[in-house]
Amino acid sequence: MPQPPNMQQMMKQVQQMQADMMKAQEQLKDEVVEASAGGGMVTVKVSGDLELREIKIDPEAVDPEDVELLQDMVLAATNEAIRSAQELANRKLGGLTGGLGDLGIPGL
C-alpha cells in the first residue's frame, strides 16, 4: 500500500515554491528583451513581466507618405518583443512549477 503524503512536508515545499515564484516574478521586472523590425528602423523593449519599456524609431522610418509601413514595423517589433518576454518568463517560472508533480498530489 502506498505511503500517504506527508502533509507537513508538502506544505513546506509549496511555501518554498511560492517564495521562489514571487522572487522569480520580481526578477522578471528587471529583465528586458529587445526586438526590432525594418532592419532596425524600429526597436522595442519589453520587460519580463510584459511591460512595454521603450520604443525607438529611426527618423529615416518616418515617411509621411507611408505611415502604414511604420505602423506595421512598430506592430511587428512589439509582437516579437512580447513573444520573447513570454518565453523568458516561461523559462524562469516553468522550472519552478515543474516541482509540483513531485509532491504526490493527484492532478498536479
Secondary structure, DSSP 4 states (H G I P E B T S, - for coil): -PPPP-HHHHHHHHHHHHHHHHHHHHHHHH-EEEEEETTTTEEEEEETTS-EEEEEE-GGG--TT-HHHHHHHHHHHHHHHHHHHHHHHHHHHHHHHGGGGGG--TT-
